[in-house]
């Protein structure tokens, strides 16, 4: 529904149609847009009556469950996984592996990111500061393993973003660094900063996450030349959701 915004009537019809397709009665669906004064935000609330299982022995038969979520349509602003693809040519094969060992000690980890909502598995995401280049970090940077897992668990079927060297840079085998020097990809060192002109943004779908080996298996569905100002046209962020049981 959020993709239909700012056309409120179309977005409301879409939200109701999908909720009904998932078994919710029309009378139990509430859609609010604009939400919180923002014409690019939409809130959907669904209610349903569900039967108790174990509580029946205490005389309870059913209860009402209410769930809600808020989403916003906005320009992409740096939301991406905290890694950079250094070796897989996504234009040649759209199946890529991120967070993998591509050279001695280099696991495609980066340093310049902010973790947002770190204590909430339903909301946590990474915001990447790429405008001044991307700083590489040697090692697996396993401190983000749990949060990446949260994103994987809730992102099945939807898209995530990850930075990459552009296809032309990968095929050249050389990369321009922020300090103006050019180095071979295999010679990248800890704390090297890749110049932003070398970057692309990949829109991907998760198809596996190796928690033990810390590798992300992704299918690239689109790519953007962010160095030239090309960005995803319809980026959606889910601001939050909640659920509750009512007496």
Secondary structure, DSSP 4 states (H G I P E B T S, - for coil): -GGGTT-HHHHHHHHHHHHHHTT--GGGEEEESSBTTBTTEEEEEEEEEEE-SGGGGGT--EEEEEEEEEEEEE---SB-EEEEE-S--TTT-SEEEES---BTTB-SEES-EEEESTT-TTT-EEEE--TT-EEEE-B--GGGHHHHHHHHHHHTTSEEEEEEE-HHHHHHTEEEBTTS-EEEGGG--TT-EE-GGGEEEEEEEEEEEETTTTEEEEEEEEEE-GGGT---SSEEEEEEEEEEEE-
